[in-house]
Amino acid sequence: MEAIAETLETRLHEWEPETSQRVRALVAEIIALADDGALDLARSRVVEQEVLDILDASASR
């Protein structure tokens, strides 16, 4: 098993249940995107939120 999978398995049991559930959902989403060959086309939600935050900050000036 790869080191990242081992680390993930360990952390899933250490984190709060809500955190583990969210991480499982994100990993499942990444796997589905990779299986569909769409991983390179998907926008990062974090980056998208950062852009929205910048736009909101600019609008309030």
mmJSON file of the N, C-alpha and C atoms, coordinates in Angstrom:
{"data_MODEL":{"atom_site":{
"group_PDB":["ATOM","ATOM","ATOM","ATOM","ATOM","ATOM","ATOM","ATOM","ATOM","ATOM","ATOM","ATOM","ATOM","ATOM","ATOM","ATOM","ATOM","ATOM","ATOM","ATOM","ATOM","ATOM","ATOM","ATOM","ATOM","ATOM","ATOM","ATOM","ATOM","ATOM","ATOM","ATOM","ATOM","ATOM","ATOM","ATOM","ATOM","ATOM","ATOM","ATOM","ATOM","ATOM","ATOM","ATOM","ATOM","ATOM","ATOM","ATOM","ATOM","ATOM","ATOM","ATOM","ATOM","ATOM","ATOM","ATOM","ATOM","ATOM","ATOM","ATOM","ATOM","ATOM","ATOM","ATOM","ATOM","ATOM","ATOM","ATOM","ATOM","ATOM","ATOM","ATOM","ATOM","ATOM","ATOM","ATOM","ATOM","ATOM","ATOM","ATOM","ATOM","ATOM","ATOM","ATOM","ATOM","ATOM","ATOM","ATOM","ATOM","ATOM","ATOM","ATOM","ATOM","ATOM","ATOM","ATOM","ATOM","ATOM","ATOM","ATOM","ATOM","ATOM","ATOM","ATOM","ATOM","ATOM","ATOM","ATOM","ATOM","ATOM","ATOM","ATOM","ATOM","ATOM","ATOM","ATOM","ATOM","ATOM","ATOM","ATOM","ATOM","ATOM","ATOM","ATOM","ATOM","ATOM","ATOM","ATOM","ATOM","ATOM","ATOM","ATOM","ATOM","ATOM","ATOM","ATOM","ATOM","ATOM","ATOM","ATOM","ATOM","ATOM","ATOM","ATOM","ATOM","ATOM","ATOM","ATOM","ATOM","ATOM","ATOM","ATOM","ATOM","ATOM","ATOM","ATOM","ATOM","ATOM","ATOM","ATOM","ATOM","ATOM","ATOM","ATOM","ATOM","ATOM","ATOM","ATOM","ATOM","ATOM","ATOM","ATOM","ATOM","ATOM","ATOM","ATOM","ATOM","ATOM","ATOM","ATOM","ATOM","ATOM","ATOM"],
"id":[1,2,3,4,5,6,7,8,9,10,11,12,13,14,15,16,17,18,19,20,21,22,23,24,25,26,27,28,29,30,31,32,33,34,35,36,37,38,39,40,41,42,43,44,45,46,47,48,49,50,51,52,53,54,55,56,57,58,59,60,61,62,63,64,65,66,67,68,69,70,71,72,73,74,75,76,77,78,79,80,81,82,83,84,85,86,87,88,89,90,91,92,93,94,95,96,97,98,99,100,101,102,103,104,105,106,107,108,109,110,111,112,113,114,115,116,117,118,119,120,121,122,123,124,125,126,127,128,129,130,131,132,133,134,135,136,137,138,139,140,141,142,143,144,145,146,147,148,149,150,151,152,153,154,155,156,157,158,159,160,161,162,163,164,165,166,167,168,169,170,171,172,173,174,175,176,177,178,179,180,181,182,183],
"type_symbol":["N","C","C","N","C","C","N","C","C","N","C","C","N","C","C","N","C","C","N","C","C","N","C","C","N","C","C","N","C","C","N","C","C","N","C","C","N","C","C","N","C","C","N","C","C","N","C","C","N","C","C","N","C","C","N","C","C","N","C","C","N","C","C","N","C","C","N","C","C","N","C","C","N","C","C","N","C","C","N","C","C","N","C","C","N","C","C","N","C","C","N","C","C","N","C","C","N","C","C","N","C","C","N","C","C","N","C","C","N","C","C","N","C","C","N","C","C","N","C","C","N","C","C","N","C","C","N","C","C","N","C","C","N","C","C","N","C","C","N","C","C","N","C","C","N","C","C","N","C","C","N","C","C","N","C","C","N","C","C","N","C","C","N","C","C","N","C","C","N","C","C","N","C","C","N","C","C","N","C","C","N","C","C"],
"label_atom_id":["N","CA","C","N","CA","C","N","CA","C","N","CA","C","N","CA","C","N","CA","C","N","CA","C","N","CA","C","N","CA","C","N","CA","C","N","CA","C","N","CA","C","N","CA","C","N","CA","C","N","CA","C","N","CA","C","N","CA","C","N","CA","C","N","CA","C","N","CA","C","N","CA","C","N","CA","C","N","CA","C","N","CA","C","N","CA","C","N","CA","C","N","CA","C","N","CA","C","N","CA","C","N","CA","C","N","CA","C","N","CA","C","N","CA","C","N","CA","C","N","CA","C","N","CA","C","N","CA","C","N","CA","C","N","CA","C","N","CA","C","N","CA","C","N","CA","C","N","CA","C","N","CA","C","N","CA","C","N","CA","C","N","CA","C","N","CA","C","N","CA","C","N","CA","C","N","CA","C","N","CA","C","N","CA","C","N","CA","C","N","CA","C","N","CA","C","N","CA","C","N","CA","C","N","CA","C","N","CA","C","N","CA","C"],
"label_alt_id":[null,null,null,null,null,null,null,null,null,null,null,null,null,null,null,null,null,null,null,null,null,null,null,null,null,null,null,null,null,null,null,null,null,null,null,null,null,null,null,null,null,null,null,null,null,null,null,null,null,null,null,null,null,null,null,null,null,null,null,null,null,null,null,null,null,null,null,null,null,null,null,null,null,null,null,null,null,null,null,null,null,null,null,null,null,null,null,null,null,null,null,null,null,null,null,null,null,null,null,null,null,null,null,null,null,null,null,null,null,null,null,null,null,null,null,null,null,null,null,null,null,null,null,null,null,null,null,null,null,null,null,null,null,null,null,null,null,null,null,null,null,null,null,null,null,null,null,null,null,null,null,null,null,null,null,null,null,null,null,null,null,null,null,null,null,null,null,null,null,null,null,null,null,null,null,null,null,null,null,null,null,null,null],
"label_comp_id":["MET","MET","MET","GLU","GLU","GLU","ALA","ALA","ALA","ILE","ILE","ILE","ALA","ALA","ALA","GLU","GLU","GLU","THR","THR","THR","LEU","LEU","LEU","GLU","GLU","GLU","THR","THR","THR","ARG","ARG","ARG","LEU","LEU","LEU","HIS","HIS","HIS","GLU","GLU","GLU","TRP","TRP","TRP","GLU","GLU","GLU","PRO","PRO","PRO","GLU","GLU","GLU","THR","THR","THR","SER","SER","SER","GLN","GLN","GLN","ARG","ARG","ARG","VAL","VAL","VAL","ARG","ARG","ARG","ALA","ALA","ALA","LEU","LEU","LEU","VAL","VAL","VAL","ALA","ALA","ALA","GLU","GLU","GLU","ILE","ILE","ILE","ILE","ILE","ILE","ALA","ALA","ALA","LEU","LEU","LEU","ALA","ALA","ALA","ASP","ASP","ASP","ASP","ASP","ASP","GLY","GLY","GLY","ALA","ALA","ALA","LEU","LEU","LEU","ASP","ASP","ASP","LEU","LEU","LEU","ALA","ALA","ALA","ARG","ARG","ARG","SER","SER","SER","ARG","ARG","ARG","VAL","VAL","VAL","VAL","VAL","VAL","GLU","GLU","GLU","GLN","GLN","GLN","GLU","GLU","GLU","VAL","VAL","VAL","LEU","LEU","LEU","ASP","ASP","ASP","ILE","ILE","ILE","LEU","LEU","LEU","ASP","ASP","ASP","ALA","ALA","ALA","SER","SER","SER","ALA","ALA","ALA","SER","SER","SER","ARG","ARG","ARG"],
"label_asym_id":["A","A","A","A","A","A","A","A","A","A","A","A","A","A","A","A","A","A","A","A","A","A","A","A","A","A","A","A","A","A","A","A","A","A","A","A","A","A","A","A","A","A","A","A","A","A","A","A","A","A","A","A","A","A","A","A","A","A","A","A","A","A","A","A","A","A","A","A","A","A","A","A","A","A","A","A","A","A","A","A","A","A","A","A","A","A","A","A","A","A","A","A","A","A","A","A","A","A","A","A","A","A","A","A","A","A","A","A","A","A","A","A","A","A","A","A","A","A","A","A","A","A","A","A","A","A","A","A","A","A","A","A","A","A","A","A","A","A","A","A","A","A","A","A","A","A","A","A","A","A","A","A","A","A","A","A","A","A","A","A","A","A","A","A","A","A","A","A","A","A","A","A","A","A","A","A","A","A","A","A","A","A","A"],
"label_entity_id":["1","1","1","1","1","1","1","1","1","1","1","1","1","1","1","1","1","1","1","1","1","1","1","1","1","1","1","1","1","1","1","1","1","1","1","1","1","1","1","1","1","1","1","1","1","1","1","1","1","1","1","1","1","1","1","1","1","1","1","1","1","1","1","1","1","1","1","1","1","1","1","1","1","1","1","1","1","1","1","1","1","1","1","1","1","1","1","1","1","1","1","1","1","1","1","1","1","1","1","1","1","1","1","1","1","1","1","1","1","1","1","1","1","1","1","1","1","1","1","1","1","1","1","1","1","1","1","1","1","1","1","1","1","1","1","1","1","1","1","1","1","1","1","1","1","1","1","1","1","1","1","1","1","1","1","1","1","1","1","1","1","1","1","1","1","1","1","1","1","1","1","1","1","1","1","1","1","1","1","1","1","1","1"],
"label_seq_id":[1,1,1,2,2,2,3,3,3,4,4,4,5,5,5,6,6,6,7,7,7,8,8,8,9,9,9,10,10,10,11,11,11,12,12,12,13,13,13,14,14,14,15,15,15,16,16,16,17,17,17,18,18,18,19,19,19,20,20,20,21,21,21,22,22,22,23,23,23,24,24,24,25,25,25,26,26,26,27,27,27,28,28,28,29,29,29,30,30,30,31,31,31,32,32,32,33,33,33,34,34,34,35,35,35,36,36,36,37,37,37,38,38,38,39,39,39,40,40,40,41,41,41,42,42,42,43,43,43,44,44,44,45,45,45,46,46,46,47,47,47,48,48,48,49,49,49,50,50,50,51,51,51,52,52,52,53,53,53,54,54,54,55,55,55,56,56,56,57,57,57,58,58,58,59,59,59,60,60,60,61,61,61],
"pdbx_PDB_ins_code":[null,null,null,null,null,null,null,null,null,null,null,null,null,null,null,null,null,null,null,null,null,null,null,null,null,null,null,null,null,null,null,null,null,null,null,null,null,null,null,null,null,null,null,null,null,null,null,null,null,null,null,null,null,null,null,null,null,null,null,null,null,null,null,null,null,null,null,null,null,null,null,null,null,null,null,null,null,null,null,null,null,null,null,null,null,null,null,null,null,null,null,null,null,null,null,null,null,null,null,null,null,null,null,null,null,null,null,null,null,null,null,null,null,null,null,null,null,null,null,null,null,null,null,null,null,null,null,null,null,null,null,null,null,null,null,null,null,null,null,null,null,null,null,null,null,null,null,null,null,null,null,null,null,null,null,null,null,null,null,null,null,null,null,null,null,null,null,null,null,null,null,null,null,null,null,null,null,null,null,null,null,null,null],
"Cartn_x":[0.847,0.0,0.895,0.488,1.283,1.225,2.251,2.351,1.165,0.711,-0.404,-1.686,-1.905,-3.092,-3.001,-1.819,-1.627,-1.858,-1.338,-1.537,-3.013,-3.695,-5.117,-5.898,-5.599,-6.29,-6.1,-4.888,-4.604,-5.358,-5.264,-5.883,-7.4,-8.009,-9.466,-9.97,-9.147,-9.533,-9.192,-8.334,-7.917,-8.767,-9.255,-10.005,-11.402,-12.013,-13.408,-14.256,-15.359,-16.193,-16.611,-16.934,-17.346,-16.204,-15.009,-13.836,-13.565,-13.601,-13.376,-14.399,-15.647,-16.708,-16.467,-16.069,-15.802,-14.608,-13.563,-12.378,-12.744,-13.523,-13.955,-14.715,-15.594,-16.37,-15.464,-14.498,-13.57,-12.705,-12.214,-11.387,-12.221,-13.464,-14.34,-14.581,-14.745,-14.942,-13.708,-12.533,-11.29,-11.129,-11.437,-11.338,-12.287,-13.522,-14.497,-14.021,-13.47,-12.954,-11.785,-10.901,-9.77,-10.243,-11.234,-11.776,-12.401,-13.001,-13.646,-12.677,-11.433,-10.439,-10.68,-11.418,-11.79,-11.041,-10.109,-9.418,-8.719,-8.113,-7.401,-8.348,-9.616,-10.591,-11.387,-11.398,-12.209,-11.538,-12.349,-11.828,-11.762,-10.726,-10.587,-11.61,-12.363,-13.341,-12.661,-11.49,-10.752,-10.366,-9.827,-9.42,-10.642,-11.719,-12.942,-13.434,-13.396,-13.821,-12.891,-11.595,-10.652,-10.959,-11.285,-11.636,-12.903,-13.903,-15.14,-14.884,-14.019,-13.671,-12.982,-12.095,-11.403,-12.413,-13.327,-14.355,-15.241,-15.606,-16.431,-15.683,-14.408,-13.605,-13.475,-13.318,-13.199,-14.502,-15.614,-16.916,-17.246,-16.701,-17.011,-16.142,-15.167,-14.256,-14.867],
"Cartn_y":[-1.172,0.0,1.238,2.224,3.446,4.205,4.974,5.725,6.668,7.303,8.24,7.52,6.335,5.559,5.129,4.766,4.385,5.574,6.739,7.942,8.305,8.235,8.537,7.597,6.325,5.334,5.656,5.99,6.321,7.57,8.615,9.894,9.799,9.016,8.883,8.379,7.578,7.049,8.007,8.998,9.944,11.214,11.618,12.862,12.741,13.892,13.944,13.301,12.675,11.999,12.904,14.153,15.064,15.326,15.483,15.705,14.475,13.31,12.069,11.891,12.198,12.067,13.01,14.245,15.231,14.811,14.32,13.873,12.689,11.755,10.616,11.089,12.062,12.586,13.263,14.034,14.704,13.708,12.7,11.68,10.909,10.587,9.893,10.753,12.059,12.963,13.004,13.052,13.065,11.767,10.646,9.351,9.304,9.777,9.781,10.666,11.838,12.719,12.067,11.418,10.742,9.598,8.837,7.738,8.231,9.41,9.985,10.758,10.852,11.594,13.096,13.554,14.96,15.704,15.075,15.706,16.989,16.992,18.186,19.294,18.965,19.952,20.561,19.903,20.36,21.541,22.532,23.674,23.326,23.766,23.573,24.449,23.865,24.642,25.706,25.394,26.36,27.562,27.306,28.398,29.202,28.52,29.209,30.121,29.633,30.446,31.628,31.437,32.539,33.645,33.262,34.239,34.991,34.271,34.922,35.888,35.494,36.37,37.642,37.511,38.673,39.595,39.014,39.822,40.538,39.835,40.456,41.605,41.412,42.45,43.664,43.433,44.538,45.311,44.625,45.269,46.127,45.778,46.518,47.754,47.949,49.109,50.346],
"Cartn_z":[0.0,0.0,0.0,-0.75,-0.812,0.515,0.742,1.996,2.185,1.111,1.253,1.67,1.148,1.536,2.994,3.419,4.822,5.746,5.35,6.145,6.213,5.083,5.046,5.954,5.878,6.716,8.199,8.573,9.97,10.397,9.583,9.945,10.017,9.132,9.148,10.5,11.169,12.479,13.621,13.344,14.377,14.401,13.244,13.13,13.719,13.944,14.351,13.251,13.601,12.594,11.429,11.721,10.647,9.668,10.203,9.359,8.505,9.1,8.355,7.25,7.545,6.544,5.374,5.663,4.608,3.76,4.408,3.667,2.772,3.293,2.466,1.225,1.401,0.279,-0.752,-0.28,-1.194,-1.95,-1.258,-1.91,-2.94,-2.596,-3.541,-4.783,-4.579,-5.712,-6.608,-6.002,-6.773,-7.556,-6.936,-7.618,-8.808,-8.612,-9.71,-10.856,-10.54,-11.582,-12.327,-11.601,-12.232,-13.116,-12.64,-13.438,-14.734,-14.682,-15.868,-16.751,-16.314,-17.079,-17.037,-16.05,-15.976,-14.883,-14.261,-13.137,-13.547,-14.715,-15.149,-15.601,-15.814,-16.262,-15.117,-13.988,-12.858,-12.17,-11.829,-11.091,-9.617,-9.003,-7.572,-6.861,-5.948,-5.192,-4.345,-3.848,-3.037,-3.89,-5.071,-5.948,-6.367,-6.687,-7.07,-5.936,-4.7,-3.566,-3.363,-3.569,-3.434,-4.443,-5.66,-6.691,-6.294,-5.816,-5.379,-4.226,-3.295,-2.181,-2.669,-3.644,-4.209,-4.883,-5.643,-6.305,-5.301,-4.232,-3.189,-2.518,-2.256,-1.613,-2.519,-3.821,-4.77,-4.866,-4.808,-4.938,-3.723,-2.568,-1.347,-1.16,-2.017,-1.901,-2.453],
"occupancy":[1.0,1.0,1.0,1.0,1.0,1.0,1.0,1.0,1.0,1.0,1.0,1.0,1.0,1.0,1.0,1.0,1.0,1.0,1.0,1.0,1.0,1.0,1.0,1.0,1.0,1.0,1.0,1.0,1.0,1.0,1.0,1.0,1.0,1.0,1.0,1.0,1.0,1.0,1.0,1.0,1.0,1.0,1.0,1.0,1.0,1.0,1.0,1.0,1.0,1.0,1.0,1.0,1.0,1.0,1.0,1.0,1.0,1.0,1.0,1.0,1.0,1.0,1.0,1.0,1.0,1.0,1.0,1.0,1.0,1.0,1.0,1.0,1.0,1.0,1.0,1.0,1.0,1.0,1.0,1.0,1.0,1.0,1.0,1.0,1.0,1.0,1.0,1.0,1.0,1.0,1.0,1.0,1.0,1.0,1.0,1.0,1.0,1.0,1.0,1.0,1.0,1.0,1.0,1.0,1.0,1.0,1.0,1.0,1.0,1.0,1.0,1.0,1.0,1.0,1.0,1.0,1.0,1.0,1.0,1.0,1.0,1.0,1.0,1.0,1.0,1.0,1.0,1.0,1.0,1.0,1.0,1.0,1.0,1.0,1.0,1.0,1.0,1.0,1.0,1.0,1.0,1.0,1.0,1.0,1.0,1.0,1.0,1.0,1.0,1.0,1.0,1.0,1.0,1.0,1.0,1.0,1.0,1.0,1.0,1.0,1.0,1.0,1.0,1.0,1.0,1.0,1.0,1.0,1.0,1.0,1.0,1.0,1.0,1.0,1.0,1.0,1.0,1.0,1.0,1.0,1.0,1.0,1.0],
"B_iso_or_equiv":[0.0,0.0,0.0,0.0,0.0,0.0,0.0,0.0,0.0,0.0,0.0,0.0,0.0,0.0,0.0,0.0,0.0,0.0,0.0,0.0,0.0,0.0,0.0,0.0,0.0,0.0,0.0,0.0,0.0,0.0,0.0,0.0,0.0,0.0,0.0,0.0,0.0,0.0,0.0,0.0,0.0,0.0,0.0,0.0,0.0,0.0,0.0,0.0,0.0,0.0,0.0,0.0,0.0,0.0,0.0,0.0,0.0,0.0,0.0,0.0,0.0,0.0,0.0,0.0,0.0,0.0,0.0,0.0,0.0,0.0,0.0,0.0,0.0,0.0,0.0,0.0,0.0,0.0,0.0,0.0,0.0,0.0,0.0,0.0,0.0,0.0,0.0,0.0,0.0,0.0,0.0,0.0,0.0,0.0,0.0,0.0,0.0,0.0,0.0,0.0,0.0,0.0,0.0,0.0,0.0,0.0,0.0,0.0,0.0,0.0,0.0,0.0,0.0,0.0,0.0,0.0,0.0,0.0,0.0,0.0,0.0,0.0,0.0,0.0,0.0,0.0,0.0,0.0,0.0,0.0,0.0,0.0,0.0,0.0,0.0,0.0,0.0,0.0,0.0,0.0,0.0,0.0,0.0,0.0,0.0,0.0,0.0,0.0,0.0,0.0,0.0,0.0,0.0,0.0,0.0,0.0,0.0,0.0,0.0,0.0,0.0,0.0,0.0,0.0,0.0,0.0,0.0,0.0,0.0,0.0,0.0,0.0,0.0,0.0,0.0,0.0,0.0,0.0,0.0,0.0,0.0,0.0,0.0],
"pdbx_formal_charge":[null,null,null,null,null,null,null,null,null,null,null,null,null,null,null,null,null,null,null,null,null,null,null,null,null,null,null,null,null,null,null,null,null,null,null,null,null,null,null,null,null,null,null,null,null,null,null,null,null,null,null,null,null,null,null,null,null,null,null,null,null,null,null,null,null,null,null,null,null,null,null,null,null,null,null,null,null,null,null,null,null,null,null,null,null,null,null,null,null,null,null,null,null,null,null,null,null,null,null,null,null,null,null,null,null,null,null,null,null,null,null,null,null,null,null,null,null,null,null,null,null,null,null,null,null,null,null,null,null,null,null,null,null,null,null,null,null,null,null,null,null,null,null,null,null,null,null,null,null,null,null,null,null,null,null,null,null,null,null,null,null,null,null,null,null,null,null,null,null,null,null,null,null,null,null,null,null,null,null,null,null,null,null],
"auth_seq_id":[1,1,1,2,2,2,3,3,3,4,4,4,5,5,5,6,6,6,7,7,7,8,8,8,9,9,9,10,10,10,11,11,11,12,12,12,13,13,13,14,14,14,15,15,15,16,16,16,17,17,17,18,18,18,19,19,19,20,20,20,21,21,21,22,22,22,23,23,23,24,24,24,25,25,25,26,26,26,27,27,27,28,28,28,29,29,29,30,30,30,31,31,31,32,32,32,33,33,33,34,34,34,35,35,35,36,36,36,37,37,37,38,38,38,39,39,39,40,40,40,41,41,41,42,42,42,43,43,43,44,44,44,45,45,45,46,46,46,47,47,47,48,48,48,49,49,49,50,50,50,51,51,51,52,52,52,53,53,53,54,54,54,55,55,55,56,56,56,57,57,57,58,58,58,59,59,59,60,60,60,61,61,61],
"auth_comp_id":["MET","MET","MET","GLU","GLU","GLU","ALA","ALA","ALA","ILE","ILE","ILE","ALA","ALA","ALA","GLU","GLU","GLU","THR","THR","THR","LEU","LEU","LEU","GLU","GLU","GLU","THR","THR","THR","ARG","ARG","ARG","LEU","LEU","LEU","HIS","HIS","HIS","GLU","GLU","GLU","TRP","TRP","TRP","GLU","GLU","GLU","PRO","PRO","PRO","GLU","GLU","GLU","THR","THR","THR","SER","SER","SER","GLN","GLN","GLN","ARG","ARG","ARG","VAL","VAL","VAL","ARG","ARG","ARG","ALA","ALA","ALA","LEU","LEU","LEU","VAL","VAL","VAL","ALA","ALA","ALA","GLU","GLU","GLU","ILE","ILE","ILE","ILE","ILE","ILE","ALA","ALA","ALA","LEU","LEU","LEU","ALA","ALA","ALA","ASP","ASP","ASP","ASP","ASP","ASP","GLY","GLY","GLY","ALA","ALA","ALA","LEU","LEU","LEU","ASP","ASP","ASP","LEU","LEU","LEU","ALA","ALA","ALA","ARG","ARG","ARG","SER","SER","SER","ARG","ARG","ARG","VAL","VAL","VAL","VAL","VAL","VAL","GLU","GLU","GLU","GLN","GLN","GLN","GLU","GLU","GLU","VAL","VAL","VAL","LEU","LEU","LEU","ASP","ASP","ASP","ILE","ILE","ILE","LEU","LEU","LEU","ASP","ASP","ASP","ALA","ALA","ALA","SER","SER","SER","ALA","ALA","ALA","SER","SER","SER","ARG","ARG","ARG"],
"auth_asym_id":["A","A","A","A","A","A","A","A","A","A","A","A","A","A","A","A","A","A","A","A","A","A","A","A","A","A","A","A","A","A","A","A","A","A","A","A","A","A","A","A","A","A","A","A","A","A","A","A","A","A","A","A","A","A","A","A","A","A","A","A","A","A","A","A","A","A","A","A","A","A","A","A","A","A","A","A","A","A","A","A","A","A","A","A","A","A","A","A","A","A","A","A","A","A","A","A","A","A","A","A","A","A","A","A","A","A","A","A","A","A","A","A","A","A","A","A","A","A","A","A","A","A","A","A","A","A","A","A","A","A","A","A","A","A","A","A","A","A","A","A","A","A","A","A","A","A","A","A","A","A","A","A","A","A","A","A","A","A","A","A","A","A","A","A","A","A","A","A","A","A","A","A","A","A","A","A","A","A","A","A","A","A","A"],
"auth_atom_id":["N","CA","C","N","CA","C","N","CA","C","N","CA","C","N","CA","C","N","CA","C","N","CA","C","N","CA","C","N","CA","C","N","CA","C","N","CA","C","N","CA","C","N","CA","C","N","CA","C","N","CA","C","N","CA","C","N","CA","C","N","CA","C","N","CA","C","N","CA","C","N","CA","C","N","CA","C","N","CA","C","N","CA","C","N","CA","C","N","CA","C","N","CA","C","N","CA","C","N","CA","C","N","CA","C","N","CA","C","N","CA","C","N","CA","C","N","CA","C","N","CA","C","N","CA","C","N","CA","C","N","CA","C","N","CA","C","N","CA","C","N","CA","C","N","CA","C","N","CA","C","N","CA","C","N","CA","C","N","CA","C","N","CA","C","N","CA","C","N","CA","C","N","CA","C","N","CA","C","N","CA","C","N","CA","C","N","CA","C","N","CA","C","N","CA","C","N","CA","C","N","CA","C","N","CA","C","N","CA","C","N","CA","C"],
"pdbx_PDB_model_num":[1,1,1,1,1,1,1,1,1,1,1,1,1,1,1,1,1,1,1,1,1,1,1,1,1,1,1,1,1,1,1,1,1,1,1,1,1,1,1,1,1,1,1,1,1,1,1,1,1,1,1,1,1,1,1,1,1,1,1,1,1,1,1,1,1,1,1,1,1,1,1,1,1,1,1,1,1,1,1,1,1,1,1,1,1,1,1,1,1,1,1,1,1,1,1,1,1,1,1,1,1,1,1,1,1,1,1,1,1,1,1,1,1,1,1,1,1,1,1,1,1,1,1,1,1,1,1,1,1,1,1,1,1,1,1,1,1,1,1,1,1,1,1,1,1,1,1,1,1,1,1,1,1,1,1,1,1,1,1,1,1,1,1,1,1,1,1,1,1,1,1,1,1,1,1,1,1,1,1,1,1,1,1]
}}}
